[in-house]
Amino acid sequence: MRLSHRQLGVLLGTLVLTLPHVGFAQHHAKHKALISVEAARATALARVSGTVHDWELEYENHRWIYSFEIKAGRPGIEEVNVDADTGVIVGVEHERG
């Protein structure tokens, strides 16, 4: 199969954009948070009372955080971010649903 210059450019661009994420995903899998997800969840629920619908461990703003989506008493969800290494709440945001 022979590729045109345009097809080759698109293919190379896709690879350049994709490869850093592969390395990041491997690094993500290796990160061991100092705070357990259970402790972080308790911290988040102490700040916003409700039910946790989803959570994830993610790298954001040069730190690892647990991000909890909490359904509280009003429409939408509250997103509470807890630093995975210190246990400190680093963000709370209301997201309309």
C-alpha positions as CSV (number, residue, x, y, z in Angstrom):
1,M,0.0,0.0,0.0
2,R,1.3,3.4,-0.9
3,L,0.5,6.5,1.1
4,S,0.2,10.0,-0.2
5,H,2.1,12.8,1.5
6,R,-1.1,14.0,3.1
7,Q,-2.0,10.5,4.4
8,L,1.6,10.1,5.7
9,G,1.3,13.5,7.5
10,V,-1.9,12.6,9.1
11,L,-0.5,9.2,10.2
12,L,2.6,10.8,11.7
13,G,0.6,13.5,13.4
14,T,-1.6,11.0,15.0
15,L,1.3,9.0,16.3
16,V,3.0,12.1,17.7
17,L,-0.2,13.0,19.6
18,T,-0.9,9.5,20.8
19,L,2.5,8.2,22.0
20,P,2.8,10.6,24.9
21,H,-0.5,9.4,26.2
22,V,0.6,5.8,26.1
23,G,3.6,6.6,28.3
24,F,1.3,8.7,30.6
25,A,-1.1,5.8,31.0
26,Q,1.7,3.4,31.9
27,H,3.0,6.0,34.4
28,H,-0.6,6.4,35.7
29,A,-0.9,2.7,36.4
30,K,2.3,2.8,38.4
31,H,1.4,5.7,40.7
32,K,0.8,4.6,44.3
33,A,-1.2,7.3,46.1
34,L,-0.2,7.9,49.7
35,I,-3.9,8.4,50.7
36,S,-6.3,5.5,50.2
37,V,-9.4,6.1,48.1
38,E,-11.5,5.3,51.1
39,A,-9.9,8.0,53.2
40,A,-10.1,10.5,50.3
41,R,-13.8,9.6,49.8
42,A,-14.5,10.2,53.5
43,T,-12.8,13.6,53.2
44,A,-14.9,14.5,50.1
45,L,-18.1,13.4,51.7
46,A,-17.3,15.5,54.9
47,R,-17.1,18.5,52.6
48,V,-20.2,17.7,50.4
49,S,-22.9,15.4,51.8
50,G,-24.4,13.1,49.3
51,T,-23.8,9.9,47.3
52,V,-20.6,9.3,45.3
53,H,-21.6,8.3,41.7
54,D,-18.1,8.1,40.2
55,W,-14.5,8.7,41.1
56,E,-11.1,8.5,39.4
57,L,-7.4,9.0,40.1
58,E,-6.0,11.5,37.7
59,Y,-3.0,13.7,37.2
60,E,-4.0,17.3,37.1
61,N,-2.1,20.6,37.7
62,H,1.1,18.8,38.5
63,R,-0.4,16.6,41.2
64,W,-2.3,13.3,41.6
65,I,-5.9,13.8,42.7
66,Y,-8.9,11.7,43.4
67,S,-11.9,13.3,41.7
68,F,-15.2,12.4,43.2
69,E,-18.6,13.1,41.5
70,I,-21.1,13.5,44.3
71,K,-24.9,13.8,43.9
72,A,-26.1,16.2,46.6
73,G,-29.5,17.7,47.2
74,R,-29.6,20.1,44.2
75,P,-29.6,19.4,40.5
76,G,-26.3,18.5,38.9
77,I,-23.3,17.1,40.7
78,E,-20.5,18.4,42.9
79,E,-17.0,17.5,41.9
80,V,-14.6,17.3,44.8
81,N,-10.9,16.9,44.2
82,V,-8.7,15.5,46.9
83,D,-4.9,15.4,46.7
84,A,-4.0,11.7,46.5
85,D,-0.7,12.2,48.4
86,T,-1.7,14.7,51.1
87,G,-5.5,14.2,51.6
88,V,-6.2,17.9,51.3
89,I,-9.2,19.1,49.3
90,V,-7.8,21.0,46.3
91,G,-11.1,21.9,44.5
92,V,-14.9,21.8,44.7
93,E,-17.0,22.6,41.7
94,H,-20.7,22.4,40.9
95,E,-21.5,20.9,37.5
96,R,-25.0,21.3,36.2
97,G,-26.4,18.2,34.7
